[in-house]
Amino acid sequence: MTDRTPVLVLGLGNVVCTDDGAGIAAVHKLIREYDFPEGVMVVDGGTLGLSLLPLVDSADQVILVDAIAADGPPGTQVRIEGEEVAPAVYERLSPHQIGVADLLAGASLLDRYPDRVVILGVVPDSIELGLERTPAVQASIPELVERVVEELSSLGYPPVPSTESRDEGHGSTAHVARTLGV
C-alpha cells in the first residue's frame, strides 16, 4: 500500500474463545452504529497476525481493540499507550498475542511503526472455548465502543451515529468496502 491511513481501528481476538472475542464484538458494534470520517479505517482483524502488516505499516495511528489481562474484575476497561504497548502485546493480550507482537515488530523492522499505538480493551473473565462472552464482559462492550469513539474524537476524527439501519452481516462488510474504496 502506498497511501497512508491516518487512523486504523483494528479489532483483535478469537470469537471462539469466549471473552477473547470482546475486541471483535466491539468493532462490529462500532461499525453497525457509527459512520466514520474520511481517514478512518475500521477492520475486524480477528487473529490474522502478520497478514495485517500492510494495514498497520500504512497507518499513522492505530487503535487496537482487544481483551487485555489486567488488574480489576472482568469487564474493567483498560487503556494502554506509548512505551507500555510493547510489553502488553507480549504479556497481556490473549492467545493470539504472539501474532499481535509479531505484527507490531514487523512494522518496526520495516521502519513503518505507526506514530501512535493505543490499546483499548476489557479484562476477560474466560478465554476458554465458547461462542458467548461472559456476562460482565458482554455488558462492558457498549462502554468499550464509547471509549473508541472518544479516542477517535480526541484525534480529530469524530464518528457520528449512523442514520441507516445495519444488520450484523451487512454493516461491517459495507463499511470496510467503503473504507477500502471498493
C-alpha positions as CSV (number, residue, x, y, z in Angstrom):
1,M,0.0,0.0,0.0
2,T,1.3,3.4,-0.9
3,D,-1.4,5.5,0.6
4,R,-1.3,6.4,4.3
5,T,-4.2,5.7,6.6
6,P,-4.5,8.5,9.2
7,V,-6.2,6.2,11.8
8,L,-6.7,2.4,11.8
9,V,-9.1,0.9,14.3
10,L,-8.2,-2.8,14.5
11,G,-10.4,-5.2,16.4
12,L,-8.5,-8.3,17.6
13,G,-9.4,-11.5,19.2
14,N,-10.7,-15.0,18.7
15,V,-14.5,-15.2,18.7
16,V,-14.5,-18.9,19.6
17,C,-12.6,-18.3,22.9
18,T,-15.4,-16.6,24.9
19,D,-14.2,-13.2,26.2
20,D,-11.2,-13.1,23.8
21,G,-13.8,-12.0,21.2
22,A,-14.6,-8.8,23.0
23,G,-12.5,-6.7,20.7
24,I,-14.2,-8.1,17.6
25,A,-17.7,-7.6,19.2
26,A,-16.8,-4.0,20.0
27,V,-15.6,-3.3,16.4
28,H,-18.7,-4.9,14.9
29,K,-21.0,-2.8,17.1
30,L,-18.9,0.3,16.2
31,I,-19.3,-0.4,12.5
32,R,-23.1,-1.0,12.9
33,E,-23.8,2.1,14.9
34,Y,-21.4,4.8,13.6
35,D,-20.3,6.4,10.4
36,F,-16.6,7.4,10.2
37,P,-15.0,10.5,8.7
38,E,-12.5,10.2,5.8
39,G,-9.2,8.9,7.0
40,V,-10.5,6.3,9.5
41,M,-10.4,2.6,8.6
42,V,-12.2,0.2,10.9
43,V,-11.3,-3.5,10.5
44,D,-12.1,-6.8,12.1
45,G,-8.6,-8.2,12.3
46,G,-9.5,-11.4,14.2
47,T,-6.4,-13.5,14.8
48,L,-4.8,-12.7,11.4
49,G,-1.5,-11.6,12.9
50,L,1.2,-10.8,10.3
51,S,-1.3,-10.8,7.4
52,L,-2.5,-7.4,8.9
53,L,1.0,-5.9,8.4
54,P,0.1,-3.9,5.2
55,L,-2.7,-2.2,7.1
56,V,-0.6,-1.4,10.2
57,D,2.5,-0.3,8.4
58,S,0.5,2.2,6.3
59,A,-1.3,3.7,9.3
60,D,-0.2,6.8,11.1
61,Q,-2.1,6.0,14.2
62,V,-3.5,2.6,15.3
63,I,-6.2,1.8,17.9
64,L,-6.1,-1.9,18.8
65,V,-9.3,-3.2,20.5
66,D,-8.9,-6.4,22.4
67,A,-9.3,-8.4,25.6
68,I,-6.4,-7.4,27.9
69,A,-5.2,-9.2,31.1
70,A,-5.0,-6.5,33.8
71,D,-6.0,-5.9,37.4
72,G,-9.6,-5.5,38.1
73,P,-12.8,-7.5,37.7
74,P,-13.9,-8.9,34.4
75,G,-15.2,-6.1,32.2
76,T,-12.9,-3.5,33.6
77,Q,-11.9,-1.0,30.9
78,V,-8.2,-0.8,30.1
79,R,-6.2,1.7,28.0
80,I,-2.5,1.2,27.2
81,E,-0.4,3.7,25.2
82,G,3.2,4.6,24.5
83,E,6.0,2.5,26.0
84,E,3.6,0.2,27.7
85,V,2.3,-1.2,24.4
86,A,5.2,-3.4,23.5
87,P,5.3,-5.3,26.8
88,A,1.5,-5.5,26.8
89,V,1.3,-7.3,23.4
90,Y,3.8,-9.8,24.7
91,E,2.3,-10.4,28.1
92,R,-1.2,-9.1,28.5
93,L,-3.1,-10.0,25.4
94,S,-4.8,-13.3,25.0
95,P,-4.0,-16.5,22.9
96,H,-3.3,-14.5,19.7
97,Q,-0.8,-12.2,21.5
98,I,2.2,-13.5,19.6
99,G,0.6,-12.6,16.3
100,V,0.0,-9.0,17.6
101,A,3.5,-8.8,18.9
102,D,4.9,-10.1,15.6
103,L,2.6,-7.6,13.7
104,L,4.0,-4.6,15.6
105,A,7.6,-5.9,15.5
106,G,7.2,-6.4,11.7
107,A,6.1,-2.8,11.3
108,S,9.1,-1.6,13.4
109,L,11.5,-3.7,11.4
110,L,10.2,-2.2,8.2
111,D,10.7,1.2,9.8
112,R,6.9,1.8,9.4
113,Y,5.8,1.6,13.0
114,P,2.8,3.9,13.4
115,D,3.4,7.3,15.1
116,R,1.0,6.3,17.8
117,V,-0.5,2.9,19.0
118,V,-3.2,2.7,21.7
119,I,-4.7,-0.5,23.0
120,L,-8.3,-0.2,24.3
121,G,-9.9,-3.3,25.8
122,V,-11.6,-5.0,28.7
123,V,-10.4,-7.5,31.3
124,P,-11.6,-11.0,30.3
125,D,-13.2,-13.5,32.7
126,S,-12.6,-16.5,30.5
127,I,-10.8,-17.3,27.3
128,E,-11.8,-20.9,27.2
129,L,-13.5,-22.3,24.1
130,G,-17.0,-21.0,23.7
131,L,-19.0,-18.7,21.5
132,E,-20.6,-16.5,24.1
133,R,-18.9,-13.8,26.1
134,T,-19.3,-13.9,29.9
135,P,-22.0,-11.6,31.3
136,A,-19.6,-9.0,32.7
137,V,-17.6,-8.7,29.5
138,Q,-20.7,-8.6,27.3
139,A,-22.1,-5.8,29.5
140,S,-18.8,-3.9,29.0
141,I,-18.9,-3.8,25.2
142,P,-21.0,-0.6,24.8
143,E,-18.6,1.3,27.1
144,L,-15.7,-0.1,25.1
145,V,-17.3,1.2,21.9
146,E,-17.8,4.6,23.5
147,R,-14.2,4.7,24.5
148,V,-13.1,4.0,20.9
149,V,-15.4,6.8,19.8
150,E,-13.9,9.1,22.4
151,E,-10.3,8.1,21.3
152,L,-11.2,8.8,17.6
153,S,-12.8,12.2,18.6
154,S,-9.7,13.2,20.6
155,L,-7.6,12.5,17.4
156,G,-9.8,14.8,15.4
157,Y,-11.8,12.1,13.7
158,P,-15.2,12.0,15.5
159,P,-17.5,9.3,14.4
160,V,-21.2,10.2,14.1
161,P,-24.1,7.9,15.0
162,S,-25.3,6.1,11.9
163,T,-28.7,7.1,10.4
164,E,-29.0,3.9,8.5
165,S,-30.0,0.6,10.0
166,R,-27.3,-2.0,9.6
167,D,-27.5,-5.7,10.5
168,E,-24.6,-7.7,11.7
169,G,-23.7,-9.1,8.3
170,H,-24.1,-6.1,6.1
171,G,-22.8,-3.3,8.3
172,S,-19.2,-4.5,8.6
173,T,-18.9,-5.5,5.0
174,A,-20.4,-2.3,3.7
175,H,-18.2,-0.1,5.9
176,V,-15.0,-2.0,5.2
177,A,-15.8,-1.9,1.4
178,R,-16.4,1.8,1.6
179,T,-13.3,2.4,3.6
180,L,-11.1,0.4,1.3
181,G,-12.6,2.1,-1.7
182,V,-14.2,-0.9,-3.4
